[in-house]
Amino acid sequence: RYAARRGIRVVPELDMPGHATAWLPAYPRLASDDSTYGVARRWGVLNIALDPTKESTYGLLDTLLTEMTALFPDPYFHIGGDENDGRQWKRNPRIVAFMKQKGFVTDKGLPDKHALQTYFNRRILAIVTRQGKKMIGWDEILGPGLPTDAVIQSWRGRKGLYDAAKAGHQTLLSNGYYIDLNYSAAAHYAVDPLPQDAPLTEAQKKLVLGGEATMWAEFADSVIVDSRIWPRAAAVAERLWSPATVRNVPDMYRRLALVSQDLDRLGLRHRQAPEQLLRQLAGTPAALPPLRTLASVLEPVKEYKRHFQGFKYTTQTPLNRLVDAAPAESDVAREFGWRVDSLLAAAASPAARAAVTRKHLKPLRQQLQLWQQNDARVQPVLQASPTLREYAPLSANLKSAATLALERLQLLEKNQPPTPAWLTAARQQLDAVKAPAGQTELAVLPHLRRLVELK
């Protein structure tokens, strides 16, 4: 009711038949094998699924869904359906026999896990429909024989969205709106569920309901979760609520900053919580400014790379490192990039280059000198803390890249082109400082490279 009064719909999702490790400790009879499971404490796709061949499975799910659907007034109910590779089903002789008996086999006579999951989906669809709800599932549930009553939500790409609409299903897009992957607001803003080149008829386009931003919580606890959602989720909201022709990215960022201030006034902690974590990491007031200068140009590595860079996370891992205080999108790096763009635009006119570029050099030089000088200030802070020491290479790399950019500005001010040897050495140096550390990367490096390579 609280959400409904504010125009927010709450659509519950109970993921099935995969991602089942939370089900099976409570209901071991739902398992597809004879294993005993505890609640998983590690992240990832564990390939554990409910047994879709037992009538007792559907009896329990019927009871549960009857209770859950009554609690949520929204007309939609999400049953998940993603990331089930069927390996447990294929390893169980009893389930394989069931698949063969039902004709759930491929053209080569092999067990067809997708056909078995479609059977499961149809059974769940009947339960959800009986409760007066419309069923939503991830794009893996799409397949021959699935009634068009099911709504398909595509997380793997636009192809799933288009395939669903062509098959007569209403559909949603989440691919491109995964805000937990630490992409920029501009990247999300560029994605539209119905671009002009969508290969759909007018009738099929009407089946595209819109989209949904997704925020998975492997790397967001109750302290920093606001900073991982906001303000970028507002950019996704505007994209989904606006015509595709609304595409002015600089104006979007101007207004996004105002929205961020409004969120502060509403009590969200998307800016306060990272600052509080920085204070804890710094330890002393004197250490905070140089640490903040470094953190402001760091971003967590993109996509799922954080799982694979030398640090094993579990559900119990505290999220209290510099990567957790770093912004999902660095405002400082983006604004520096805009200054570089302005310089490049001015320098494109040979006649006006000398006069025009001089006014662009001062703010760029001041920012670069700050980064260059900050290394001496922050290294003692980083080296004194076991928690912060892993980020020391990033500060040194920022100093190195800023020094190169200052050299390029000096050449530009003298109206001298860089020598081929200098440019080759500079590129090699920039390549050498790209490596992430502590699951973070220097967000400003692409802008520094464009500045260094200015012709």
N, C-alpha and C positions, 0 to 999 in steps of 0.2 A: 504493500500500500504506500509506503514511504517513497519507493521508486516511482510508482505509477503517477503519483501526484506531481512528479518532476519530469514526466515524459520519458521515463527510463523503463525499458522492459527487461525482466529477469527471466532468462531462458536457461533452465538447468541442463547440465549434460552429465549423464552417467555412461562412461565409455565402456563399450562391450562389442564384440566378445574378446578383443585384445586389451592390452594395458590392464590386465586383470589381477595384478598382484595385491591390490587392496581388497578385492573381493574374497580371495581364496583363504586367507587366514581365518576369516569369519565363517565362510561357507566352503569348507574343503570338498564337499560333495559336488561342487560345480567344476572341479578341475578336470582337465582333459587327460591327465595321467595320474599316477599313484603317488606323486610327490606331495610332501607337506611344505607349505609355504609360510613364511613370515612376511610382514610388511616390508617391502623393499626399502633399503636405505641408500641405494645408489641410483644415479640418474641414468636414463637411457631407455632404449627399446628392448625389453626383456623377452619378448616373444612367448608370452604365457597367455593362454586363452581359455575362456569358458568352454565347456563341453556342449555343443549344440545338438547332440544326438539324444540326450536324455529328456524325457518329458518332465522330470523333476526340475530341470533347469528352468523351463518355461513356467512351471507352477510358482517357483520362488520369485522369478522376475515379474510375473503377473501381480503377485502380492505387493512387491516393492513398488512397481510402477503405478499401481492403483493408489497407493498411499502418496507417492511423490507428486503425481500429476494433480492430485487434489490440493496440494499445498501451494502450487504455483498457478496463478490465474492466467498467465500468458497462453495464447493458443498453440504455441510451439513447444516441442520437447525434443532435446538432442540426445541421440543414442550413440554418438561417437562413431565407431566402426573403422578407425584408422589403424594402420601399422600392425596388422596381423598377418604374419607371413605363412601361417598354417602349418609350421613345422611340427607342432605338438599333435595336430590332427593326423598328419601323415605318418607319424611314428606309432600311433595307437592302432593295433590291428582291428579292434572293435569299431573304431570310428571309420577306418578305411573300408571295412565291410559294409557299414551303413552307407557310405558314399557310393559304393558300387551298386548296392541294392536300389538306391534312389536314382541311379544314373548320373551321379555327379562325377563324371569322368571327362577327360580331355579327348580329343580326336584320336590320340594314341592309346587311349584306355587307361591313362594314369589318373589317380585321384585329383579332382579339381577343387582346390580349397576355395576358390572364388564362388563356385556354384554352391558349396556348402554354406558359405557366409551369406549368400543371397537367400538361401532357405532360412537361415537364422533371422536375417533382416525382415523377411516377410512375416515371420512369426511375431517378431517384436512390433512390427508395423500394425498388425491386427490388434495387439494389446493396447498400443498407444491410441489408435484410432477409436477403439471402443471407449476410451476415456475422454473422447472429444478433442484430442490434440492432433496437430500436424507434426509428423516426425521429420527431424533433420538428422542427417548423417554426413560424415566427411566423404570426400569424393571416392574413396575406396569402395564404398557400398554400391556405387553405380555399376549396373550390369544387366544383361538380358534377364527378363523375368521380374525385375523390381518394379512394382506398381508406381505409376507416375505421381501418386499421392505423396511420395517421399521427397523432401526438399534436400538438394545436394549442396554441400558447402565445400568449395574447392580450396585446399591449402597447397596443392602441389603445382598449380599453374592455371593459366587461363584455359588451357585445353580441357580440363575437367569441367570448367564452367560452361564452355561451348558445347561439349559432348552432352552434358546434362540437359541444357536447353533444347538441343536438337532431338533428344529422346523424349521431350515433353515434360521434364521436371522443372519446377521452380528451383532457383539456384542462387547461391551467395558466393562472393569472392573474399577469401582471406589472404591468398597469396599476394605479397606486396605490402601487406599491412601488419606484418609480424614485428611489433615494436620492441619485443625482447631481443631482436637481432642487432639492435644498436645502429640502425640506419638513420640517416638524417630525415628531418621533417620534409625536406624537399623531395627526397627519394619516394616517400610515401605519397606525397602530394601529386606526383607525376603519374600514379597508377589510377586508372579508372576502370570500373567493372565493365563499362560499355564504351570502349574507344570507337572512333569513327570507322575503323577498318574491321570491326567485329564481323566475323563470317556468319551472321545470323539473319534470318528473315525478321520482318517487323513483328510478326506474331511471336517468334522465339525471343526477341529482345524483351518483350513484355514479361517473360518468365524470369528475368534477372531481377531479383528483389533488391539487390544492393550488395553491401559488404559488411565485414566485421573485423575490427582490429583485434589482434590476438596478443595476449601477454602471458607467456608461460613463466613460472616462478622459480626455475632452478637457481637463478642469480638475483632474486629479489625477495628480501624478507620484509617484515612489517615496518622496519625503520626506513629503508631506502626505496620501497616499492613506488611511492609517489614520484620519485625522481626518474624512475624508469618508464613511467606511463606518461607523465606530463612534462612539458606542454605538447609533446609531439602528437599525442592522441587527438588533440584539438585540430591539428592539421588533417588527420585522417577523417575526422568528423566533417570538416568543411568540404573535403573532396567528395564524400558520399552524399552530402546535402546540397551540392552545388552543380551547376551545369559543367560539362567537360571543358567548356570554353574559358572557365575561370582558371587562369594559369599563371598569374603574375606572382612569381616566387618572392622577389624582394618585398612586395607589399604584403604577402602572406607572412613573412618573417616580422615585418613591422607590427602587424596586428597580433601575431603570436606572442610578441613580447608584452603587449598590453593584456592579453588573456592570462599570461603567466602572472602578472601583477594581481589580476582579479582572483586567480586561484590562491595566491598568498593571502589575500584578504578573507577568503572563504575558509582558511585554516589548513589548506594542504601544505605538506612539508617537502615539496619537490626541490626547494632551494635551501630550506633550513637544515634538513637532515644531512645532506652531504657536507655542509659547512660544519655541522656539529661533529661529524666523523673526522673531518680534517683536523679540527681542534684536538680531538682525542689522539690522533696519530702524531700531531706536531709535538704535543707534550707541554710546550711552553709558549707563551704569547709571542716571543721573539722569533720562534721557528715557524709560526703560522704563515706570514706573508710569502716567504720564498717557496714554501711547500704548496701554497695556493697557486702561485704563479706557474709551477710545474703542472699541478693537477688540472689547471684550467685548459691546457692544450693536450691533455691525454683523453683518449676514449677507450672503452673496453673493445677488445677485438671483435670483429663482426661475425655474424652467423653463429656457427656452433664451435668456433675455434677454441673457445675458452675451455672446452672439455679436453683438449688435446695438446696442451702446452705445459706439461710437466707438473701439473697440480691436480690431484685427484679430489673431486668434490663428492660429497654425500649429502643426504638430507640434513645431516647434523653439522655441516661445515659452517662456521660463523662467517658472515659476510661483512668483514670489518677491515679490509685492506684498502690500499689506495685505489685499486681498480673499482672498488665499490663506491668510493667518494668521487671518482672522476665522472664527468657528465656523459650521458649517452651520446649527446651531440655537443661539441665544444662551440659555444658562442664566440669565444675569443678567436679560435681558428677560422671560423666562418667569416667573421668581420675582417680579419687580416686578409683572407682570400678576396673579399670585395675590394679592399684597398689595392691589392695586386692587380685585380681586373681593371680598376680605374687607371692604374699606371700603364698597363699594357695597352689600353685603349688610347691613352694620350700619346704613348710612344709610337703608335702605328702611323702617325702623321710626321714624316721626316721634317717638314717645314716648321711645325710647331713643337717638335719634340723637346728642344732645349728649354723653352720658356714654360711649356705646360707641365713637363715632368717634375720640375723643381718643386712645385707646390705639393706634389704627391710624395716627395722623398722624405720630408721631415717626419710625418707620423709613422711611416714604415721604418725609418732609421731608429726612432725612439723605441718602437716595439722590439726590433731586432736587438738593440743594445740591452734592453731589459732582459731578454732571454739569454743573451751572451753572458751578462754579468751575474745572472741568477744562479748559475752553476756553482760559483764559488760560495754563495750564500747557503745553498740548499744541500750541497754534498755533505757537510758535517752533520746536518739533520738526518740525512738518509743513512749515513754510515753508522750513526749512533744507535739506530733502531733496527733490530733483526727483522721487524715487520716491513720496514721501508727500504732496506738495503738492496733488495732486488730491483728497485727502480732507479738506482744510481746510473746505470748505463744510458737510460733515457734522457736524463739531465745532461750528461756529457754529449750525447748525440744532438740534443737541441742546441747546445752551445756551438758545436761544430757546424751544424747547418746554418745557424744564424750568422756565424762568422763568414761563411761563404756568401750568404746573401748580402751582407754588408760590403764585402769586396765588390760584388756585382753592382751595388748601388753607387759605389765610389767611381767605378768605371763609367757608369751611366751618366753621373754628374759631370764627368770630364768629356762626355760624348765620345768615349773610346769603346770599341767592341772588344769582347774578350778574345784572347788568343785561342786557337784550336787546342793547344796543349792545356791551357787553364780550364777550358770548358770540359775537356775529356776527364781531367783529374777531378773536377767538381762533380761531374756525374757519377764517377766511381765512388767518390766519398758519400754522396747522397744515397747511392745504392747500399753502401755499407752500413748506413745508420737506419735502415728501414726495419730492422728486426724488432719485433715486439719484446717486451719484458713485463713480467708480472701480469700477464694477460691484458696488457694495454699497449697502445701504439700512439705515436705522435701524430695527432690529427692535422697538424700544420704542415707536415712535410710535402704534400702535393703542391701546396701554394708556394713554398720555398723553392721547389724545383722549377715551377713556372717562372718565378722571378729570376733564378739563376740562369735559366735557358733563354731569357729575353734576348731577342736579336736586335 
